[in-house]
């Protein structure tokens, strides 16, 4: 039988089985990534609620120098600070970030008006650092990132097969297509609640998954990065401050500019807003980044720590196309691009994923074969040619997914043969 002649109901049953396998594999991924993602999405608001005495201060007239503040923080922590977050708001304390070991970070706070050390937060309680690491596969390292990449790939499979199952074959009207049929049988009711929400969010789910891939240990580092290098699409930060790091030049005497002087230079350059300062040491320049909700509004300066001259300026215009696409995707993914509305929208997306997981389980339970705990029955048939080529393309694009698809297919065949032998 040619693939064009495959009865639609047989192709439907075959794709339904793969949809089940995909959902079975990704529900833990959805719950994990959804929870850690929402916690990171709202981490600033959560931190303000948990530690207002550390993050909020009474504004004063005069500020203590940043050099004094960093000395206070480093004395309290007994280690050098790796980053300073200098908020533009007058009622915010200065945040100093320290390495806490095992890839985690911990913040320490200083009142910029009195110079008093306000306290610190343990790395294991600091949600902005902890949830971001957990969201990226910590503490398993690269294997954790590989698992999350597999989860993202199988979520794509779940979304695409779900769209095929939803497709309104000859159905008239929008009932059960764009809105659920609430007065039908419980089986149809739960199916519609699942599929309609899924189709409304399908494009957003795909966008979320694709914007996460550049930061994975396999696809991001082993596929995208080499592609960027080969095509000259590497971000300027990697070119200027990684492979060929800039150096400050000591003109004699070893006297360095103060951090306040470096900030004044940044302000004069138009960096008006929240700043991140990399104090560093030795002959490394002082790095100052203007942090904004959109990467297109951010700017980076590298300042000679001895002479106080700007060694490099990096802005949006310096980024090639691929880094621009990746950075914009990250802004949307992290809920900063459209401000508070972006946060609420992303939270709704996670809620939709939870909803699909719950309604999918309920729908499967009502439709499970022979009233047992099993996948939908395997129907012997070929997969339509268009779907087969789409699946091959996806597996080539995502090699880890492709390998896992082969393993699941082999498991499926073994399962069918084992049951047939026992029958």
Secondary structure, DSSP 8 states (H G I E B T S, - for coil): --GGGS-HHHHHHHHHHHHHHHHHHHHHHHHHHHHHHHHHHTHHHHHHHH-HHHHB----SS---HHHHHHHHHHHHTS--SEEEE-SSTTB-EEEEEEEETTEEEEEEE-TTT--EEEE--GGG-HHHHHHHHHTTTTSTHHHHHHHHHHHHHHHHHHHHHHHHH--SS--SSBTTTB--TTS-HHHHHHHHHHHHHHHHHHHHHHHHHHHHTTSTTIIIIIIHHHHHHHT---HHHIIIIIT-------SS-----HHHHHHHHHHTT--SEEEEE---TT--EEEEEE-SSGGG-EEEEE-TTT--EEEEE-GGGS-HHHHHHHHHHHHHTT-TTTHHHHHHHHHHHHHHHHHHHHHHHHHHHH-GGGSS-----------HHHHHHHHHHHHHSHHHHHHHHHHHHHHHHHHHHHHHH-
